[in-house]
Amino acid sequence: MAPEKCSEIKADIIELEIMPDHVHLLMEVDPQYGINRAVRSIKGYTSFTLRKEFKELTTRLPTLWTNSYFVSTVGGAPLAAIKQYIENQKTSERKKKNNDV
């Protein structure tokens, strides 16, 4: 995500992993801005950017994102452990697919 957009929504992206049907995103959001607004902004920005770059997305899909999302706070968990979990998601997904074949 563009640094200027992160600055605008008062969020820092710490870790990101794109999966086939969802995204894992570890971010720090200013409590005054709110996680709900941050998620809506990120979804809107990425949808706009992708549709601008890939014109076929404007005619084939009514929307790129659903309205739903899952949020969890990391609390006292070590940040390195959370980052490692997100980084391992692609590997876990790949192993799962290979075992299903």
C-alpha atoms as one frame of an Amber mdcrd trajectory, in Angstrom:
protein
   0.000   0.000   0.000   1.270   3.454  -0.823   3.069   5.210   2.056   1.058
   8.368   1.526  -2.206   6.459   2.007  -0.903   4.878   5.225   0.071   8.313
   6.479  -3.353   9.656   5.550  -5.181   6.964   7.521  -2.662   7.089  10.378
  -1.612   3.451  10.024   1.664   1.589   9.765   1.731  -1.677   7.811   4.018
  -4.033   9.720   3.443  -7.269   7.810   1.359  -8.276   4.796   0.677 -11.611
   3.113  -1.665 -11.948   0.150  -3.539 -15.240  -0.029  -5.720 -16.534  -2.887
  -8.967 -15.409  -1.247  -7.960 -13.108   1.616  -5.184 -10.946   3.010  -3.302
 -11.150   6.305  -2.380  -7.686   7.454  -0.572  -6.708  10.639  -0.840  -3.001
  11.170  -0.757  -0.356  13.829  -3.627   2.117  13.674  -4.051   5.340  15.567
  -6.904   4.663  18.025  -8.366   8.078  17.234  -8.706   7.047  13.581 -10.116
   3.591  14.328  -9.616   0.162  12.854 -13.003   0.197  11.107 -12.165   3.348
   9.173  -8.663   2.039   8.406  -9.983  -1.238   6.970 -12.628   0.571   4.897
  -9.988   2.978   3.592  -7.561   0.202   2.693 -10.243  -1.800   0.901 -11.452
   1.275  -0.984  -7.955   2.390  -1.936  -6.813  -1.040  -3.121 -10.034  -1.611
  -5.062  -9.705   1.762  -6.806  -6.016   1.196  -7.574  -6.487  -2.345  -8.915
  -9.470  -1.360 -11.081  -7.511   1.573 -12.458  -4.579  -0.670 -13.404  -6.602
  -3.705 -14.541  -9.569  -2.399 -16.524 -11.085  -5.895 -16.834 -11.882  -5.768
 -13.115 -14.357  -2.951 -13.695 -16.660  -5.064 -15.851 -16.303  -8.580 -14.457
 -16.782  -8.036 -10.758 -19.358  -5.905  -8.977 -16.972  -5.527  -6.020 -13.448
  -6.671  -5.188 -13.949  -6.901  -1.420 -16.711  -8.115   0.851 -17.862  -5.903
   3.709 -16.602  -8.421   6.259 -13.206  -8.669   7.922 -11.638 -10.194  11.013
  -9.745  -8.086  13.527  -7.743  -9.258  16.484  -5.418  -7.354  18.748  -1.990
  -8.777  19.438  -1.984  -7.643  23.062   1.147  -8.864  24.816   2.140 -11.317
  22.076   5.666 -10.774  20.744   5.493  -8.867  17.475   8.085 -11.200  15.930
   5.807 -14.197  16.559   2.849 -12.497  14.869   5.007 -11.490  11.889   6.307
 -15.065  11.586   2.746 -16.431  11.644   1.732 -14.133   8.795   4.859 -14.941
   6.774   4.168 -18.680   7.174   0.639 -18.491   5.781   1.713 -18.952   2.142
   3.809 -21.988   3.039   0.950 -23.508   5.068  -1.510 -22.923   2.206   0.881
 -24.515  -0.291   1.364 -27.607   1.929  -2.392 -27.937   2.409  -3.014 -27.845
  -1.357  -0.311 -30.454  -2.007  -1.818 -32.785   0.592  -5.293 -32.410  -0.925
  -4.083 -33.596  -4.347
